[in-house]
Amino acid sequence: MFETLKFKLLRTLYGDRRGVTALEYALIAGVLATVLVTAFTTLGTDLKTALTTMAGTIPGA
């Protein structure tokens, strides 16, 4: 009896894809977060450089 319960549980877990789907969404969110942080860091640095350059060209600044 215990063996049949164990096999039923294994078959149920084998057919359950919720964990795999959650892992896929977590990976997508991680990659997206990495891309956004990199983009905002680069954009912030470039924006700071541009504003510093513009401030240096304004007379009296």
N, C-alpha and C positions, 0 to 999 in steps of 0.2 A: 504493500500500500504506500509506504513512504517513497519508494522509487517512482511510482506513477505520479505522486504529487510533485516530486522533484522535476520530473520530465514535463509535467504540465506547466510548472513555473518557468522552466527554461524556454519552452515554446512560447509562452506569453511574453517573456522578456525579449526573446529574439525578434518577435514581431512588433515590439514597441519601438517606434522611431522618434518619440518625443525628445529623448536625450540628444540624439544626433542633430535634430533640428535646432535645439537650443544651443548646441555647440557651434553650429554653422552661423547662427545669428550673432553669437558672441565673437566669433572670428571676424565677421563682417564689421561689427561695431568697433572692434579693436583696430582694424586696418583703417577704417574711416576716421577714427579719432587720431591716429598717427598722421594721416595725410592732412587733416585739418590743423593740427598743432604745427606741423612743418610749414604749411602754407601761411598760417597767420604769423609765425615767427619770421619768415622770410619777408612777408609783406610789411610787417611792423618795422623791421630793420631798414628796408628800402624807403618806407614812408618817412622814417626819422631822418635818414640821410637827405632826402629831397627837401624836407621842411627846414633842416639846418642850412642847407645850401641856399634856399630861398630867403631865409632870415638874414643870411650874411650879405645878400645883395640889396636889402632894403636900407636906404640911407637912414642913419640915426639909430639903427638897431644894435 
